[in-house]
Amino acid sequence: MQAQKAAEVLKKKKIDIIFTSEFFRTNETADIINQYHNIKIKVDKRLDDRKTGFTGESERTFLKFLIDSGDFWNAKHKNGESFEEEKKRVITFLKNLKKSSYENVLIVTHGEPIQIINSYFNNLNNNKMFKFKVANCQIMEFNL
């Protein structure tokens, strides 16, 4: 299992706190990693995957909506959020984290939030950000 492999890699790392999104799969991964640390896991909805407004529909339907909108970054379906709204939400989390006293933080989240985090710390524009692909349970390190 990918999460168990990540846990093995991280078991000797010093971690002060684990932040995770509200989604079951990230909480499950955080719990697996935490078996070696027994530290606080804090759920933060700012780490949630984008709320597309297309729950229960195919990814193709969502992508067609984005293409038809003509504005990938700001397109927003009813009951959803735009990419720019998601980006603002994740960056707000990071800015608050930088103000905290935590030194070694583990964040367990989803593909787009990870792309946003990577772009934030590496000063990437949106186009370059989306070229970066992340694997399941991939471990990345950044300095706050």
N, C-alpha and C positions, 0 to 999 in steps of 0.2 A: 504494500500500500504506500502511496506517495507521501501521505502525511506521516506515517511511521518513519520513513526514510529521512524526512525533514527533521523529525524529532531526534533521531539518532545524530544527525549532523549538529543540531543545536543543543544537545544535552549538556555540553560542557561550557556553553556560552553563558555569560552573566546577563540575565534579563531581569529588569526591575518590575515590569508590568507587561501584560499582553492586552492589546486592543483588537477587537474584532467587530465585524459588521453584525447586523441583527439576524442574518441568514443562518439556517441550520448547518449548512456545509462548512462555513467558516468557524462556527462555534465548535463543531466536531473536530476540525483540524486543530484549533487552539487547545482543546482538551487533550488531544493526543500528544501535542508538543509539551503541554504543561505537566505531563506525567513525570517528567524529570526535574521540574522546577517548583511545583506546588506554590505558585504565586497568584496574585489577583488577575483575573480576566475581566476586563471592562468592555461591555458592549457599547458601541457608539454608532448611531445610525448615519453619521456623516461618512462612514466607511462603506455604507451599503452600495450595491451595484445600482446603476442608473434605473430609475423608475420610468420605463419607456411608455407606459400606458397601453402596451400590447400584451399584457399578461394572458397566457393561454393561446396566443396566436403564434404563427410561425415567424422565425427570424426573417424569412423572405418578405413577409408582409411589412415588418418594421423597416427593413432596408428599402423597400419600394417607397414607403412613406418618406424616408429621409431623402431619397433621390428626387421624388416628385416635389418635395418642398423647395428644393433649390438652395437651401441654407442648412447644411449638415450641422453646423455648430449651434444654431439657435432654434432648429425645428423642435416643436413641442406638441405632442399629441395630448388630447384631453386626458386628464388624470395622470399625466406623465411629467417629465422634466426634460429640459434641453441638455445637451452636452455641457454648455457653458454654465448652466445651473449646477450640474453635477460637479464640474471642475471647481466652481466657487465653494461648494460645500466641502469638498475634500481639502482644498487649500486652507479654508478656515480651520479645519481640524489640525492641519500641520502647523499653522501659525500659533494656535493655542498650545500645541505640544512643545513647540520651541520655547515657549514661556514657562513651561513646567520645570519641575526639579528632577524629572526622570532623565537618566543618562543612557540607559540601555533598554530600548523599547522594541517589542515585537508587534508588528501589525499584520493581522491576518485578514485579507480582503479579496477583492475580485479583480478581473482583468483591467477594466477601464480605470478604476481607482488606482491600481498599481501603475498604469501608464501615466496617470496624472501625477502621482508621487514621484516617479522617475523624472518626468519632465520638469517638475518643480525644482528638484535638487540639481538637475543637469541643464537647466535653462533652455529647454527645447520648446520650439513653437508647436502648435497643434498638429501640423502635418508631420513633423519629425517624430512627435510623440506617438502617433498612431502607427508608425513604421516599426516601433519597438514592440516585439511580441514576448509575452511572458508565458512560461509553462506552469502547469498546475504544481503547486507547492514549491515553486522556485524561490530560492533564498537570495535576497538582495540586501546590501548594507549601504546605509547613508549616514552622514554626519549631520546632526542637528546643528 
